[in-house]
Amino acid sequence: MGALPARFRRERVLVVGCGDVGLRTARVLGGGRRARLLALTSSPERRAQLRAQGIVPLVGNLDDPASLRRLAGLATRVLHLAPPPSDSLPDWRQDPRSRHLAQALARRSRPTKLVYGSTTGVYGDCAGDWAAETRPLAATTPRALRRVDAEERLRWWGRALGVDVTVLRIPGIYAPDRAGGPRERLLRGTPVLRERDDVYTNHIHADDLARACARALWRHAPQRVWNVSDDTALKMGDYFDLVADWYGLPRPERIPREGAEQRLSLMVLSFMNESRRLRNDRMKRELGLRLRYPTVREGLAGEGAALARRTGSAG
């Protein structure tokens, strides 16, 4: 008997980089009810956690091409959320992980769709201007330059092999149960820039991002790029003031840009060297995504409710 027609086969979604957002996306997809869910993980100890979420774990490492051979012909749709490698590589502009993944997926039958989670850092510093998806890229940090390389490599791969590749450009992600959130930063006492030195920053709630990822997997949009951002237009210091007021914490110290490198990590400084506001019209129009948390105020309200539930259950 021949193979079943494609319309009768169950879709197989592979999540590469199945961390917090990947797990949230899996829940949006029904925990494997809508499609068979698979996840590439470099940590064998995560297999039980993934199985509990209805996800089939596949142990492999994007830095080890030989471990990716089993991915050939395995997935019909791919969500690529893995970050680029560290900044210590000799060739600091390129993302070899995306190259290795593309080579593995090119063997045997190829996926029909690949969604790549990039960063809005590819726009570089916009001096507070609005950035739409058509804005020329001006990345400066090694991290963002590798994202530019991955975007270009994967979109070229999609054109060459007939795979529908789309890119999601993602700003700062937050959620109450997400590690490293704004509340944690306030508790650490990390300062922010004074008003005249401050920069615009952009945000997306992790649950809204997961919904965008799930929609993008099924949206036919080859070579399309979407900014996945909420409607907030706040400078970084104002954002952390808002968070502090919401949680009843002291507002962060405001410091001048001069000398900030003595108080802040290189990672935090890199964010403070870029100022932009994101256009999200294309996301709303083409993905049809109605944000559950249109601004950080609604997101913080959700965080407060979740924190209250956790505190109440703990008491």
ABEGO torsion letter per residue (X at the ends): XBBBBAAABBBBBBBBGBBAAAAAAAAAAGGGAABBBBBBBABAAAAAAAAAAGBBBBBBBAABAAAAAAABGABABBBBABBBBBAABABAABBAAAAAAAAAAABEBBBABBBBBBBAAAAEBAGGBBBBAABBBABABAAAAAAAAAAAAAAAAAAAAGBBBBBBBBBBBBBAABBGBAAAAAAAGBBBBBAAABBBBBBBBAAAAAAAAAAAAABBBBGBBBBBBBABBBBAAAAAAAAAAAAGBBBBBBBBABGAAAABBAAAAAAAABBBBBBAAAAAAAAGBBBABABAAAAAAAAAAAAAAAAAAAX
